[in-house]
Amino acid sequence: MSAKKPKKSSGGSPSAQSAAPPAFPTASGVVIEDVIVGDGPGVPVGGAVVAHYRGTLKDGGAEFDSSHKRGEPAVFPLAGVIKGWQEGVPGMQRGGKRRLTIPAAAGYGSRSIPGPGGKALIPANSDLVFEIEIVNFLIIEEIKVGTGKVVPTDMYQPATVEVHYVGTLKDSGKKFDSSIDRDEPIEFALDEVIPGWTYGVPGMRVGGKRRLTIPWQMAYGADGSPPDIPGKADLVFEIELLGVK
């Protein structure tokens, strides 16, 4: 994204440390403030994230949602959330914290979001404030861009694909599965596989190859898939798209 990042703190005077982070508006009026800059690559546009967040109403500051209170971060593709998140999250790095002030038009607009007892949790035309921390995210690398039919990006109508793939553990590089070794491609619907595939394969074209680095929250979770995949294992898949239905 085009917003500049504040320099990481290395100490200094109390006044420098207490200064408010710079704020940068997007084209739709979302105001971005980087509270803490993370490390490594940034979340891509249209990516999928593991994030902690707290949402409040700009007018009055009432909290309407918090992943912290549920005790675990949320996992979701940016294509499935409000426009303010789609514009404001890309570019964030792992460990980074960002405050988004989102105008109603980039939030829930004229809709009223009901809460317990029928009272509006988010009243219509509400500006919102989100404090977001990126825990992890799906990394997509294009090895080869295909020229054939594209996998649709509509997450509500998942495509069926035919692929070759090799799966390895990110930490050790150990291979745990390979359709190439079996000399047998596999066909499946994208809503029948781990979330990292569901979010990471759309947009590929037939003939293309893509590398997905998948956080454990989008793979086999805390339990893993014994005996080959331990709990909380980040995975790497190299995928070749052979066909799409």
C-alpha angles and dihedrals in degrees: 000000000000098000114112118235123236116241116263113257117255098176122274135144122344090243091055092049093049096049115119115254116258114267124220124187124216124220091269093049101261107150114218123201119180105213095174124010113220131209136260131015121351130247107269125232107273092015131140124247146193104217145165114215146168122207125201137170111257090219106065098353097248112166115235102172140011131175088197091066090053089053098234138070122255122248119209146132115254089231088070100053138071120295092250090064092043089056100034105044103053111098094033115129131215110283092018124132124207136179117216122194104197125194116224092253090062092041126045096321116199092348120109114218109215124223135189114322093017094283115137111262090188112021119218116277094017123160110222139208121208127187107202133188120190110222096173141325144201114270116209121193123183110221094173128000112224127221101210135081115330125234106243116247095214101121091195093060105041116200127230113239139187115217148163114220146171120208124201137171110256096219100049104017089232113158114233102170141012132175087193092061088052090046087226125112117215130228124204145145114259092235090060097063138065115297093249089065093041090055099032106048101055111098094036119125126219109270092030129120125211136181117217121194102197125195114227091249088066094041128045098328129217094330098050121198107283139247098018103029117048124209118284092013119159110218138208122209127186107202132190115196112221101168145351132205 
